[in-house]
């Protein structure tokens, strides 16, 4: 989600591995890719994205715990 100058990612989409912050992004072929990004402060249920993530990227919103990079999914688009 983007508002003004800031891009936000919902906390349900975010996971951490060894102190690094990631989301799964949906690629053009409907596979997912584990994508690192720099998370800024939280605002409610959202993290401000400080870098490393394209503001137009399609992000997996829920169900990230069962995913691995390269997995094919059947994405359902929703606006947040």
C-alpha distances in whole Angstrom, upper triangle without the diagonal:
4,7,10,11,9,6,5,6,8,12,13,12,13,17,20,23,26,23,21,17,16,13,15,13,15,17,19,22,20,21,18,18,18,16,17,15,15,14,14,15,14,13,14,12,9,10,10,10,13,14,15,11,11,8,9,9,10,9,12,11,15,18,18,21,23,21,23,22,24,24,23,21,21,17,16,13,11,8,7
4,7,7,6,4,6,9,11,15,16,15,16,20,22,25,27,25,22,19,18,16,17,16,17,19,21,24,22,23,21,21,20,18,18,15,15,14,14,15,14,13,15,14,11,11,9,10,12,13,14,12,11,7,9,11,12,12,16,15,19,22,21,24,26,25,26,25,26,26,26,24,24,20,19,16,14,11,10
4,6,6,6,8,11,13,17,19,18,19,22,24,27,29,27,24,21,21,19,21,19,21,23,24,27,26,27,25,24,24,21,21,18,18,16,15,15,15,13,15,15,12,13,10,11,14,15,17,15,14,10,12,14,16,16,19,18,21,25,24,27,30,28,29,28,30,30,30,28,27,23,22,19,17,13,11
4,6,8,11,14,17,20,22,21,21,25,26,29,31,28,26,23,23,21,23,22,23,25,26,30,28,29,27,26,26,23,22,19,18,17,16,16,17,15,17,18,15,15,12,13,14,15,18,16,15,11,14,16,18,19,22,21,25,28,27,30,33,31,32,31,32,33,32,31,30,26,25,22,20,17,15
4,7,10,14,17,19,22,21,20,24,25,27,29,26,23,21,21,20,22,21,23,24,26,29,28,29,26,25,24,21,20,17,16,15,13,15,16,15,18,18,15,14,10,10,11,12,15,14,13,10,13,16,18,19,22,22,25,28,27,30,32,30,31,29,31,32,32,31,31,27,27,23,22,18,17
4,6,10,13,15,18,17,17,20,21,24,26,23,20,17,18,17,19,18,21,22,24,27,26,26,24,22,21,18,17,14,13,12,10,12,12,11,14,15,11,10,7,7,8,10,13,11,11,9,12,14,16,16,19,18,22,25,23,26,29,27,28,26,28,29,29,28,28,25,24,21,19,17,15
4,7,10,13,15,14,14,17,19,22,23,21,18,15,15,13,16,15,17,19,21,24,22,23,20,19,18,15,15,12,11,10,10,12,12,11,14,13,10,8,6,5,8,9,11,9,9,6,9,10,12,12,15,15,18,21,20,23,25,23,24,23,25,25,26,24,25,21,21,18,16,14,12
4,7,9,12,11,11,14,16,20,22,19,17,14,13,12,14,14,17,19,21,24,22,22,19,18,17,15,14,11,11,9,9,10,9,9,11,10,6,5,5,6,9,11,12,10,11,9,11,11,12,11,13,12,15,18,17,20,23,21,23,22,24,24,25,23,23,20,19,17,15,13,10
4,6,8,7,7,11,14,17,20,17,15,11,10,9,11,11,14,17,20,22,20,19,16,16,14,12,12,10,11,9,10,11,9,10,11,9,5,5,7,7,11,12,12,10,11,10,12,11,11,8,10,9,12,15,13,16,19,18,19,19,21,21,22,20,20,17,17,15,13,12,10
4,5,6,7,11,14,17,20,18,16,13,12,10,12,13,15,19,22,23,20,20,17,17,16,15,15,13,14,11,12,12,9,10,9,6,4,6,9,10,14,15,16,13,15,13,15,13,12,9,10,7,9,13,12,15,18,17,19,20,22,21,22,20,20,17,16,15,13,12,9
4,5,5,8,11,15,17,15,14,11,11,10,12,14,17,20,24,25,22,21,18,18,15,15,14,13,13,10,12,11,9,10,9,6,5,6,10,11,15,16,16,15,17,16,18,16,15,11,11,9,10,12,11,13,16,16,18,19,22,21,22,20,21,19,18,17,16,15,12
4,6,8,12,15,18,17,16,12,11,9,11,13,15,19,22,23,20,19,16,16,15,15,15,15,16,14,15,15,12,13,12,8,9,10,13,14,18,19,18,16,18,17,18,16,14,11,9,6,6,8,8,10,13,14,16,18,20,19,20,17,18,16,16,15,14,15,12
4,7,10,14,17,16,14,10,8,6,7,10,12,16,19,20,17,16,13,13,11,11,12,12,14,12,15,15,13,14,14,10,9,10,13,12,16,16,15,13,15,15,15,13,11,7,6,5,6,8,7,10,12,12,14,14,17,16,17,15,16,14,14,14,13,14,12
4,7,10,13,12,10,7,6,5,8,11,14,17,21,22,19,17,14,13,10,10,10,10,11,9,12,13,12,14,14,11,9,9,11,11,14,14,13,12,15,15,16,14,13,10,9,9,9,11,8,10,13,12,14,15,18,17,19,18,20,17,18,18,17,17,15
4,7,10,10,8,6,5,6,9,12,16,18,22,23,20,18,14,13,10,10,10,11,12,11,14,15,14,16,17,14,13,11,14,14,16,16,15,14,17,18,19,17,16,12,11,11,11,11,8,9,12,12,12,14,17,17,19,18,21,19,20,20,20,21,19
4,7,6,5,5,6,9,12,15,18,21,24,25,23,20,17,15,11,11,9,10,11,11,14,15,15,18,18,16,15,13,15,14,16,16,15,15,19,20,22,19,19,15,15,15,15,15,11,11,14,14,14,15,18,19,22,21,24,22,24,24,24,24,22
4,6,5,7,8,11,13,16,19,21,25,25,23,20,17,15,11,12,10,12,13,13,16,18,18,21,22,20,19,16,18,17,18,17,16,17,20,22,24,21,21,18,17,18,17,16,13,12,15,14,13,14,18,19,22,22,25,24,26,26,26,27,25
4,6,9,11,14,16,19,23,24,28,29,27,24,20,18,14,14,12,13,14,14,17,19,19,23,24,22,21,18,20,19,19,18,17,19,22,24,26,23,24,21,21,21,21,20,17,16,18,18,16,17,21,22,25,26,29,28,30,30,30,30,28
4,7,10,13,16,19,23,25,28,29,27,25,21,18,15,14,11,11,11,11,13,15,16,20,21,19,18,15,17,16,16,16,15,17,21,22,25,22,23,20,20,21,21,21,17,17,20,19,18,19,22,24,27,27,29,28,30,29,29,29,27
4,7,10,13,16,19,21,25,26,24,22,18,15,11,10,7,8,8,9,12,14,16,19,21,19,17,14,15,13,13,13,12,13,17,19,21,19,20,17,17,18,19,19,16,16,18,17,16,16,20,21,24,24,27,25,27,26,26,26,24
4,7,11,13,17,19,23,24,22,20,16,13,10,8,6,6,7,7,10,12,13,16,18,15,13,11,12,10,11,11,10,11,15,16,18,16,16,14,14,15,16,16,13,14,17,15,15,15,18,20,22,22,24,22,24,23,23,22,21
4,7,9,13,15,19,20,18,16,12,10,6,5,4,6,8,9,13,15,15,17,19,16,14,11,13,11,13,12,10,10,13,14,16,13,13,10,11,12,13,14,10,12,14,12,12,12,15,16,18,18,20,19,20,20,20,20,19
4,6,10,13,16,17,15,13,10,8,6,5,7,8,11,11,14,16,15,17,18,15,13,11,13,11,14,13,11,9,12,13,14,10,10,7,7,9,10,11,8,11,13,11,11,11,13,14,16,15,17,15,17,16,16,17,16
4,7,9,13,14,11,10,6,5,5,6,9,10,14,14,18,20,19,20,21,17,16,15,16,14,17,15,13,11,12,14,13,10,9,6,6,9,10,10,7,10,11,8,9,8,10,10,12,11,14,12,14,14,15,17,16
4,6,10,11,9,8,5,5,7,6,10,11,15,15,18,21,20,21,22,19,16,16,16,14,17,15,12,9,10,11,10,6,6,5,6,10,12,13,10,14,14,11,11,9,10,11,12,11,13,11,13,12,14,15,16
4,7,8,6,6,5,7,9,10,13,15,18,19,22,24,23,24,24,21,19,19,20,17,20,18,15,12,12,13,11,7,5,6,7,10,12,13,12,15,15,11,12,10,10,10,9,8,10,8,11,11,13,15,16
4,5,5,5,6,7,11,11,15,16,20,21,24,27,26,27,28,25,22,22,22,19,21,19,16,13,12,14,12,9,8,9,11,14,16,16,15,18,17,14,13,10,9,10,9,10,11,10,13,13,16,18,19
4,6,7,9,11,14,15,18,20,23,24,27,30,29,30,30,27,25,25,25,22,24,22,19,16,14,16,13,10,10,12,13,17,19,19,18,21,20,17,16,14,12,13,11,11,12,11,14,13,17,18,20
4,6,9,11,15,16,20,22,25,26,30,32,31,32,32,29,27,27,27,25,27,24,21,19,17,19,16,14,12,14,14,18,19,19,18,21,19,16,15,13,10,10,8,9,10,11,14,15,18,20,23
4,7,10,13,15,19,20,24,25,28,30,29,29,29,26,24,24,25,23,26,24,21,18,17,18,15,13,10,11,11,14,15,15,15,17,16,13,13,11,9,8,6,6,7,7,11,12,15,18,20
4,7,10,12,16,19,22,23,27,29,28,29,29,26,24,24,25,22,25,22,19,17,17,19,16,13,11,11,11,14,15,14,13,15,13,10,9,8,5,5,4,6,9,9,13,14,17,20,21
4,7,9,13,15,19,20,23,25,24,26,26,23,21,20,22,19,22,19,16,14,15,17,15,11,10,9,8,12,13,12,10,13,11,8,7,5,5,6,7,7,10,10,13,14,17,19,19
4,6,10,12,16,18,21,24,23,25,26,23,20,19,20,17,19,17,13,12,13,16,15,11,11,10,10,13,14,14,11,13,13,9,8,5,6,8,10,11,14,13,16,17,19,20,21
4,7,10,13,15,18,21,21,23,24,21,19,17,18,16,17,15,12,11,13,16,16,12,12,10,10,13,14,13,10,12,12,9,7,5,9,10,13,13,17,16,18,18,20,21,21
4,7,10,12,16,19,19,21,22,20,17,15,15,12,14,11,8,8,10,13,13,10,11,10,11,14,15,15,12,14,15,12,11,9,12,14,16,16,19,17,19,19,20,20,20
4,7,9,13,16,17,20,21,19,16,13,14,11,11,9,7,8,11,13,15,12,14,12,13,15,17,17,14,15,17,15,14,12,15,17,19,20,22,20,22,21,22,22,21
4,6,10,13,14,17,19,17,14,11,10,7,8,6,4,6,9,11,14,12,14,12,14,15,18,19,16,18,20,18,17,15,18,20,22,22,24,21,23,21,22,21,19
4,7,10,12,15,18,16,13,10,9,6,5,5,6,8,12,13,16,15,17,15,17,18,20,21,18,20,23,21,20,19,22,24,25,25,27,24,26,24,24,22,20
4,7,8,11,14,13,10,6,6,5,6,7,9,10,13,13,16,15,17,15,16,16,18,20,17,19,22,21,21,20,23,24,26,25,27,24,25,23,22,21,18
4,7,9,13,13,10,6,5,6,5,9,11,12,15,14,18,18,19,17,19,18,20,23,20,22,25,24,24,24,27,28,29,28,30,27,27,25,24,22,19
4,7,10,11,9,6,6,8,9,12,15,15,18,17,20,20,21,19,20,19,21,23,21,23,26,25,26,26,29,30,31,30,31,28,28,26,24,22,19
4,6,7,6,4,6,9,11,14,17,16,18,17,20,19,20,17,18,16,18,21,19,21,24,24,25,26,29,29,30,28,29,26,26,24,22,20,16
4,6,5,6,7,11,13,16,19,18,19,17,20,20,20,18,19,17,19,22,21,23,26,26,28,28,31,30,31,29,30,26,25,23,20,18,15
4,6,8,10,14,16,19,21,20,21,19,21,21,21,18,19,16,17,20,20,22,25,25,27,28,31,30,31,28,29,25,24,22,19,17,14
4,7,10,13,16,18,20,18,20,18,20,19,18,15,15,12,13,16,16,18,21,22,24,25,27,27,27,25,25,22,21,19,17,15,12
4,7,9,12,15,16,14,16,14,16,16,16,13,14,12,14,17,16,18,21,21,23,23,26,25,26,24,24,21,20,18,16,14,11
4,6,9,11,13,12,14,13,16,15,16,13,15,13,15,18,16,18,22,21,22,22,25,25,26,24,25,22,22,20,18,17,13
4,6,9,12,11,13,11,15,15,16,14,16,15,18,21,19,21,24,23,24,23,26,27,27,26,27,24,23,21,19,17,14
4,6,8,7,10,9,12,12,14,13,15,15,18,20,18,21,23,22,22,21,23,24,25,24,26,22,23,21,19,18,15
4,7,8,11,11,14,14,17,16,19,19,21,24,21,23,26,24,24,23,25,27,28,27,29,26,26,24,23,21,19
4,6,8,10,13,13,16,15,18,19,22,23,21,23,25,23,22,20,23,25,26,26,27,24,26,23,23,22,20
4,7,9,12,11,14,13,16,18,20,22,19,21,23,20,19,17,19,22,23,23,25,22,24,22,22,21,20
4,6,8,7,10,10,13,15,18,20,17,20,21,19,18,16,18,20,21,20,22,19,20,18,19,18,17
4,5,5,9,10,14,16,19,21,19,22,23,20,20,18,19,20,21,20,21,18,20,17,18,17,16
4,6,9,10,14,15,18,21,19,23,24,22,22,20,21,22,22,21,22,18,19,16,16,14,14
4,7,9,13,14,18,20,19,23,24,21,21,19,20,21,20,19,19,16,16,13,14,12,13
4,6,10,12,15,17,16,19,20,17,18,15,16,17,17,16,16,13,14,12,13,13,13
4,7,9,12,14,13,17,18,15,16,14,15,15,14,13,13,10,11,9,10,11,12
4,6,9,11,10,14,15,13,14,13,14,14,14,12,13,10,11,10,10,11,11
4,6,8,7,11,11,10,12,12,13,12,12,10,11,8,9,9,10,12,12
4,7,7,11,12,12,14,15,17,15,15,13,13,10,10,10,9,10,10
4,6,8,10,10,13,15,17,15,15,12,13,11,11,12,11,13,12
4,6,6,7,11,13,15,13,13,11,12,11,12,14,14,17,16
4,6,5,8,11,13,11,13,11,13,12,14,15,16,18,17
4,6,9,12,14,12,15,14,16,16,17,19,19,21,20
4,7,10,12,10,12,11,14,14,17,19,20,22,22
4,7,9,7,9,9,12,13,15,17,19,21,21
4,6,6,9,11,14,15,18,19,21,24,24
4,6,9,11,14,15,18,19,21,23,24
4,6,9,13,14,18,19,22,24,25
4,6,10,12,15,17,20,23,24
4,7,9,13,15,18,21,23
4,6,9,12,15,18,20
4,7,10,13,16,19
4,6,9,13,15
4,7,10,13
4,7,10
4,6
4
